[in-house]
Amino acid sequence: MESYTEYRVAVDENTDFFEGWTDSSVPHMVFLYDQESLEECELENGVYYATYKTVTFDQSRTFEIAGSSGVTTITVAAGEYGVKP
């Protein structure tokens, strides 16, 4: 089973909301902000805040990833993935 945790982080006018980030333990996933622009973010005391979600697996999971050189199988340990660096 999987669950999701929401995080709230400060962002500014230089934030690229469409450039996601990866977690090396789950290379087939890309994580993104929930908002698409600064205008969609919360403004609190002069600071803009965006949110994003991570995924947590409560037990190890196996994924098959199709690529140009065939199918690769990876096993991901239980844990939380996608925390923004």
Number of C-alpha atoms within 10 A of each C-alpha: 9 12 11 13 13 11 14 14 12 14 19 13 9 7 12 14 15 12 10 12 16 17 15 10 14 15 11 13 15 12 19 20 21 15 16 14 16 18 10 12 19 17 14 9 6 7 12 18 18 21 16 18 19 16 17 17 16 13 11 11 13 10 13 12 12 11 8 5 6 8 11 10 10 15 12 15 16 14 12 16 22 21 16 16 6
